[in-house]
Amino acid sequence: MSINVADDAEAGMLREVAHEFALRTLRPAGQAADETGETPWQAVRAAGELGLMGANVPEAYGGPGLKASTLAVVMEELGWGNFGITATIGAASLVAAALLIAGSEEQKSRYLPRLCSAKAPLVGALALTEPESGSELEIDLQGQAQNLKTRAERIPGGYRLHGAKRFITNGGAADLTLLLANIEGDLEGGWSLFLIERDTKGLRPGRQIPTMGLRGSYTGEIVLEALELPEAARLGAPGDGLGIVLKVLAVARTMIASAVVGLARAAFEAAFAYSGERMQFGRPIREHQLVASRLATMHMEIDAARLLVARAAEDLDAGRDAALSASEAKLFASEMAVRVTGAALQIHGGYGFTRELPLEMWVRDAVVSRIFFGTSEMQLLEIAQHLDRGH
């Protein structure tokens, strides 16, 4: 039996709801999306109806107000169902997290209830990555912003934005995009965040990018063509964007790590079941030492990843700096998922290599988890920097 965390009464109930939804809706929708490359928006809306979008929105704004440790439990079950669709669902919680960190009361009142709406929840997007820069954007070693090409120029009453974002989950399809840009030509400028609604003039969806995995999620581009925003669309003070983004990334990495645990668990369960049915030399293959050892290692690594996620979620719930624990959880979970899905495919032998089983899809989805919200190499660098600072 796997180690369970955050299993109080609320978490236990939500685990069952999320698991049933993952089984009945996400698994079939994810398999279909993997074939067609079309995001199953109906499944995303169904998640909203169950209160699974924007689940971290506080009760004061109409949401369930889930703490990070409980949300991690939900994300694991959703990731068990389909990792790609889970990424699309989870983006609303990231925008909500940013609003809770730095939003004005007017911004929170305007957007938080809509992000968790059961009838028509807003699909969110966090737009950081650009055509020429990705993970390095978050490491601002000299306090310089030369890598951030998207710019915001001041105009009377607000800003005019130019630039492009690429490899954005829900990019071009989101109802509400939280976008990082550099305010230029002002002592109070610097990296800043902006809330952009879908129908804003000057916001042009780019192409949907075909990907090898995560095909249940919409990955796209955003182009800003003289997009004008009022002052009230800026989240936080000018120049506060990087600090806010780093806090949101701690949430993102914790939640993605939990979803990846669910993905790996799905592969392990399939391998364990198959190894009990597949006979070789007159007995099930999991009774052979080599396969049994491989299964034991898979199970141990999944439990270890879940415990790292639990520690990061605990840091978030306690209001502590979760940058280190979230990076460790995300790094270990994503690398673990690559190993576990690969081992599950190997246990299935030739059957695992066919498209008749979801194994090969899980392998492809696990690979992208090493890139999502900062590559594994970037996580190692960030962990090393924390150690240098004595954390």
C-alpha positions as CSV (number, residue, x, y, z in Angstrom):
1,M,0.0,0.0,0.0
2,S,1.3,3.5,-0.9
3,I,1.9,6.2,1.7
4,N,-1.0,8.6,1.8
5,V,-0.6,12.2,3.0
6,A,-3.0,14.9,4.1
7,D,-5.8,12.3,4.6
8,D,-8.0,14.3,6.9
9,A,-11.7,14.0,6.4
10,E,-11.8,16.7,3.7
11,A,-8.8,15.4,1.8
12,G,-10.2,11.9,1.9
13,M,-13.5,12.9,0.5
14,L,-12.0,15.0,-2.2
15,R,-9.6,12.2,-3.1
16,E,-12.6,10.0,-3.8
17,V,-14.3,12.7,-5.9
18,A,-11.2,13.4,-7.9
19,H,-10.4,9.8,-8.4
20,E,-13.9,9.0,-9.7
21,F,-13.7,12.0,-12.1
22,A,-10.3,10.9,-13.2
23,L,-11.5,7.4,-13.9
24,R,-14.8,8.2,-15.6
25,T,-13.9,11.4,-17.5
26,L,-10.1,12.2,-17.7
27,R,-8.9,8.7,-18.7
28,P,-11.2,8.3,-21.8
29,A,-10.9,12.0,-22.7
30,G,-7.2,11.9,-22.4
31,Q,-6.9,8.8,-24.6
32,A,-9.0,10.5,-27.2
33,A,-7.0,13.7,-27.0
34,D,-3.8,11.9,-27.4
35,E,-5.0,10.5,-30.7
36,T,-6.5,13.7,-32.1
37,G,-4.4,16.4,-30.4
38,E,-7.6,18.3,-29.6
39,T,-8.0,19.6,-26.1
40,P,-11.2,18.2,-24.4
41,W,-12.7,21.4,-23.2
42,Q,-15.8,19.6,-22.1
43,A,-13.8,17.6,-19.6
44,V,-12.2,20.9,-18.4
45,R,-15.6,22.4,-17.9
46,A,-16.7,19.3,-16.1
47,A,-13.8,19.7,-13.6
48,G,-15.2,23.2,-13.0
49,E,-18.6,21.9,-12.2
50,L,-17.1,19.7,-9.5
51,G,-15.2,22.6,-8.0
52,L,-11.8,21.3,-9.2
53,M,-10.8,24.5,-11.0
54,G,-9.5,27.4,-8.9
55,A,-9.8,25.1,-5.9
56,N,-7.5,27.3,-3.9
57,V,-9.8,30.3,-4.1
58,P,-10.9,31.2,-0.6
59,E,-14.5,30.7,0.6
60,A,-14.8,34.5,0.9
61,Y,-14.6,34.6,-2.9
62,G,-16.8,31.6,-3.6
63,G,-14.2,28.9,-3.8
64,P,-13.5,25.8,-1.6
65,G,-10.3,27.4,-0.3
66,L,-8.3,24.2,-0.3
67,K,-4.9,24.4,1.4
68,A,-1.9,23.3,-0.6
69,S,-1.6,19.9,1.1
70,T,-5.3,19.0,0.2
71,L,-4.9,20.4,-3.3
72,A,-1.9,18.2,-3.8
73,V,-4.1,15.2,-3.0
74,V,-6.6,16.2,-5.7
75,M,-3.8,16.9,-8.2
76,E,-2.4,13.4,-7.7
77,E,-5.7,11.8,-8.6
78,L,-6.2,14.1,-11.6
79,G,-2.7,13.3,-12.8
80,W,-3.5,9.6,-12.4
81,G,-6.4,10.2,-14.8
82,N,-4.5,12.3,-17.4
83,F,-1.5,14.5,-16.9
84,G,-2.2,16.8,-19.9
85,I,-5.8,17.7,-19.0
86,T,-4.7,18.2,-15.4
87,A,-2.2,20.8,-16.6
88,T,-5.0,22.7,-18.3
89,I,-7.3,22.5,-15.3
90,G,-4.5,23.5,-12.8
91,A,-3.6,26.7,-14.6
92,A,-6.6,28.5,-13.0
93,S,-5.2,27.8,-9.6
94,L,-1.9,29.4,-10.5
95,V,-3.6,32.6,-11.6
96,A,-5.6,32.5,-8.4
97,A,-2.4,32.0,-6.4
98,A,-0.9,35.1,-8.0
99,L,-4.0,37.1,-7.2
100,L,-3.9,36.0,-3.6
101,I,-0.2,36.9,-3.3
102,A,-0.4,40.4,-4.9
103,G,-3.8,41.2,-6.2
104,S,-5.8,44.3,-5.2
105,E,-9.2,43.8,-3.6
106,E,-10.8,45.0,-6.8
107,Q,-8.8,42.4,-8.8
108,K,-9.5,39.6,-6.4
109,S,-13.2,40.4,-6.3
110,R,-13.4,40.6,-10.1
111,Y,-11.5,37.4,-11.0
112,L,-11.3,34.9,-8.1
113,P,-15.1,34.1,-8.1
114,R,-14.9,33.5,-11.9
115,L,-11.8,31.3,-11.7
116,C,-13.7,28.8,-9.5
117,S,-17.2,29.2,-11.0
118,A,-19.0,26.0,-11.3
119,K,-21.0,27.2,-14.3
120,A,-18.3,28.9,-16.5
121,P,-14.9,28.8,-14.8
122,L,-12.2,31.0,-16.4
123,V,-9.5,29.0,-18.1
124,G,-6.2,30.5,-16.9
125,A,-2.7,30.8,-18.4
126,L,0.7,31.8,-16.9
127,A,2.6,33.4,-19.8
128,L,6.3,33.6,-19.0
129,T,8.3,31.7,-21.7
130,E,9.3,33.6,-24.8
131,P,10.6,32.4,-28.2
132,E,14.2,33.2,-27.2
133,S,14.2,32.6,-23.4
134,G,12.6,30.2,-21.0
135,S,13.8,29.0,-17.6
136,E,16.6,31.6,-17.4
137,L,14.0,34.3,-17.0
138,E,13.5,33.4,-13.4
139,I,17.2,33.7,-12.5
140,D,17.9,37.5,-12.5
141,L,21.5,37.3,-11.3
142,Q,22.5,40.9,-12.0
143,G,19.1,42.5,-11.6
144,Q,19.0,42.9,-15.4
145,A,16.1,42.2,-17.7
146,Q,17.8,41.8,-21.0
147,N,16.4,38.3,-21.6
148,L,12.8,39.5,-21.2
149,K,11.8,40.8,-24.7
150,T,8.1,41.4,-24.0
151,R,7.9,45.1,-23.2
152,A,5.3,47.4,-21.7
153,E,5.6,51.1,-22.5
154,R,3.8,53.7,-20.4
155,I,1.0,55.6,-22.0
156,P,-1.5,58.0,-20.4
157,G,-3.6,55.9,-17.9
158,G,-1.8,52.6,-18.5
159,Y,0.5,50.6,-20.7
160,R,1.0,49.5,-24.3
161,L,2.5,46.0,-24.6
162,H,4.5,44.4,-27.5
163,G,6.0,40.9,-27.7
164,A,5.3,37.2,-27.9
165,K,5.1,34.2,-25.6
166,R,5.6,30.6,-26.6
167,F,5.0,27.1,-25.1
168,I,2.3,28.5,-22.8
169,T,-0.2,26.0,-21.3
170,N,-3.6,27.4,-22.6
171,G,-1.7,30.1,-24.4
172,G,-4.1,31.7,-26.8
173,A,-7.1,29.7,-25.5
174,A,-7.2,31.1,-21.9
175,D,-9.9,33.4,-20.7
176,L,-7.5,35.2,-18.3
177,T,-3.7,35.3,-18.9
178,L,-1.2,36.4,-16.4
179,L,1.7,37.8,-18.4
180,L,5.2,38.9,-17.5
181,A,6.6,42.0,-19.3
182,N,9.3,44.6,-18.8
183,I,8.2,48.2,-18.2
184,E,10.8,50.3,-19.9
185,G,11.9,53.9,-19.7
186,D,10.9,54.5,-16.1
187,L,12.7,54.5,-12.8
188,E,9.7,52.6,-11.4
189,G,9.8,50.0,-14.3
190,G,11.2,46.5,-14.4
191,W,9.6,43.1,-14.7
192,S,5.9,43.4,-14.0
193,L,2.8,41.2,-14.3
194,F,-0.4,42.0,-16.2
195,L,-3.8,40.5,-16.2
196,I,-5.2,40.2,-19.7
197,E,-8.7,39.1,-20.6
198,R,-9.3,37.0,-23.7
199,D,-11.1,39.6,-25.8
200,T,-8.6,42.4,-25.2
201,K,-7.8,44.2,-28.5
202,G,-4.2,43.5,-29.5
203,L,-4.1,40.0,-27.9
204,R,-3.7,37.6,-30.8
205,P,-3.6,33.9,-30.3
206,G,-0.7,32.3,-32.2
207,R,-0.6,28.7,-33.3
208,Q,-1.3,25.7,-31.2
209,I,2.0,23.9,-31.0
210,P,2.0,20.1,-31.7
211,T,3.8,18.2,-29.0
212,M,5.0,14.6,-28.5
213,G,3.2,14.4,-25.2
214,L,0.8,16.3,-22.9
215,R,-1.6,16.2,-25.9
216,G,-4.6,16.6,-23.6
217,S,-3.4,20.1,-22.8
218,Y,-3.5,23.1,-25.1
219,T,0.1,24.4,-25.7
220,G,0.2,27.6,-27.7
221,E,1.6,31.0,-28.5
222,I,0.5,34.5,-27.6
223,V,1.3,37.6,-29.7
224,L,0.9,41.1,-28.3
225,E,0.3,43.8,-31.0
226,A,0.2,47.3,-29.4
227,L,-2.1,45.8,-26.7
228,E,-3.3,48.6,-24.4
229,L,-4.1,48.0,-20.7
230,P,-5.2,50.3,-17.9
231,E,-3.1,50.8,-14.8
232,A,-5.6,48.5,-12.9
233,A,-4.5,45.5,-15.1
234,R,-1.0,45.5,-13.5
235,L,-0.7,42.9,-10.7
236,G,1.3,44.3,-7.8
237,A,3.7,47.2,-8.0
238,P,5.9,48.0,-11.0
239,G,9.0,45.8,-10.9
240,D,7.5,43.3,-8.5
241,G,6.9,40.7,-11.3
242,L,9.9,38.5,-10.7
243,G,9.2,38.1,-6.9
244,I,5.6,37.3,-7.5
245,V,6.4,34.8,-10.2
246,L,8.9,33.0,-8.0
247,K,6.2,32.5,-5.4
248,V,3.7,31.3,-8.0
249,L,6.3,28.9,-9.4
250,A,6.7,27.3,-5.9
251,V,3.0,26.6,-6.0
252,A,3.2,25.4,-9.7
253,R,6.0,23.0,-9.0
254,T,4.4,21.5,-6.0
255,M,1.1,20.9,-7.8
256,I,2.8,19.6,-11.0
257,A,5.0,17.3,-8.9
258,S,1.9,15.9,-7.3
259,A,0.2,15.3,-10.7
260,V,3.4,13.6,-11.8
261,V,3.2,11.3,-8.8
262,G,-0.3,10.3,-10.0
263,L,1.0,9.7,-13.5
264,A,3.7,7.4,-12.2
265,R,1.3,5.6,-9.9
266,A,-0.9,4.9,-12.9
267,A,2.0,3.3,-14.7
268,F,3.0,1.3,-11.6
269,E,-0.5,0.0,-11.1
270,A,-0.7,-1.2,-14.7
271,A,2.7,-2.9,-14.5
272,F,1.8,-4.5,-11.1
273,A,-1.5,-5.9,-12.5
274,Y,0.1,-7.1,-15.8
275,S,3.0,-8.8,-14.0
276,G,0.5,-10.8,-12.0
277,E,-1.2,-12.0,-15.1
278,R,1.7,-12.6,-17.4
279,M,3.0,-16.2,-17.0
280,Q,6.6,-17.2,-17.6
281,F,8.2,-20.5,-16.7
282,G,4.9,-21.5,-15.1
283,R,4.4,-18.6,-12.7
284,P,3.5,-14.9,-12.8
285,I,6.5,-12.8,-13.8
286,R,6.3,-10.6,-10.7
287,E,7.3,-13.7,-8.7
288,H,10.6,-13.6,-10.6
289,Q,13.2,-11.7,-8.6
290,L,14.2,-9.3,-11.3
291,V,10.6,-8.1,-12.0
292,A,9.8,-8.1,-8.2
293,S,12.8,-5.9,-7.5
294,R,11.9,-3.5,-10.3
295,L,8.3,-3.2,-8.9
296,A,9.6,-2.6,-5.4
297,T,11.9,0.1,-6.6
298,M,9.1,1.8,-8.5
299,H,6.8,1.7,-5.5
300,M,9.5,3.1,-3.2
301,E,10.3,6.0,-5.6
302,I,6.6,7.0,-5.9
303,D,6.3,7.1,-2.1
304,A,9.5,9.1,-1.8
305,A,8.2,11.7,-4.4
306,R,4.9,11.9,-2.6
307,L,6.6,12.7,0.7
308,L,8.7,15.5,-1.0
309,V,5.5,16.9,-2.4
310,A,3.9,16.8,1.1
311,R,6.9,18.7,2.6
312,A,6.6,21.4,-0.1
313,A,2.8,21.7,0.4
314,E,3.4,22.0,4.2
315,D,5.8,24.9,3.6
316,L,3.2,26.6,1.4
317,D,0.4,26.1,4.0
318,A,2.7,27.4,6.8
319,G,3.6,30.5,4.8
320,R,7.2,29.5,4.6
321,D,9.5,30.1,1.6
322,A,8.8,26.9,-0.4
323,A,11.2,27.6,-3.3
324,L,13.7,24.9,-2.2
325,S,11.3,22.2,-1.2
326,A,9.1,22.8,-4.3
327,S,12.2,22.5,-6.6
328,E,13.3,19.3,-4.9
329,A,9.8,17.8,-5.2
330,K,9.4,18.8,-8.8
331,L,12.9,17.6,-9.8
332,F,12.6,14.2,-8.0
333,A,9.0,13.6,-9.1
334,S,9.6,14.3,-12.8
335,E,12.8,12.3,-13.0
336,M,11.1,9.5,-11.0
337,A,8.2,9.5,-13.4
338,V,10.5,9.0,-16.4
339,R,12.1,6.0,-14.7
340,V,8.8,4.5,-13.5
341,T,6.9,4.8,-16.8
342,G,9.9,3.4,-18.6
343,A,10.1,0.5,-16.2
344,A,6.4,-0.1,-16.6
345,L,6.7,-0.2,-20.3
346,Q,9.6,-2.6,-20.0
347,I,7.6,-5.0,-17.8
348,H,4.9,-5.0,-20.4
349,G,7.4,-6.0,-23.1
350,G,6.1,-5.7,-26.6
351,Y,2.6,-4.9,-25.4
352,G,3.8,-1.8,-23.7
353,F,5.3,-0.5,-27.0
354,T,1.9,-0.7,-28.8
355,R,-0.6,2.2,-28.9
356,E,-3.3,-0.3,-27.7
357,L,-2.2,0.5,-24.1
358,P,-1.7,3.9,-22.5
359,L,1.9,3.0,-21.5
360,E,3.6,4.8,-24.4
361,M,1.4,7.9,-23.7
362,W,2.5,7.9,-20.1
363,V,6.1,7.6,-21.1
364,R,5.8,10.7,-23.4
365,D,3.9,12.7,-20.8
366,A,6.5,11.9,-18.2
367,V,9.2,13.3,-20.4
368,V,7.7,16.7,-20.6
369,S,7.4,16.9,-16.8
370,R,11.2,17.3,-16.8
371,I,10.7,20.6,-18.7
372,F,7.5,22.0,-17.2
373,F,8.0,25.1,-15.0
374,G,11.7,24.9,-15.1
375,T,13.9,22.1,-16.5
376,S,15.5,19.5,-14.3
377,E,18.8,21.2,-14.9
378,M,17.3,24.5,-13.8
379,Q,16.0,22.8,-10.6
380,L,19.4,21.5,-9.8
381,L,20.9,25.0,-10.3
382,E,18.2,26.6,-8.0
383,I,18.8,23.9,-5.3
384,A,22.5,24.6,-5.5
385,Q,22.0,28.3,-5.1
386,H,19.8,27.7,-2.0
387,L,22.6,25.6,-0.5
388,D,25.1,28.4,-1.2
389,R,22.9,30.8,0.6
390,G,22.8,28.5,3.6
391,H,19.2,27.2,3.3
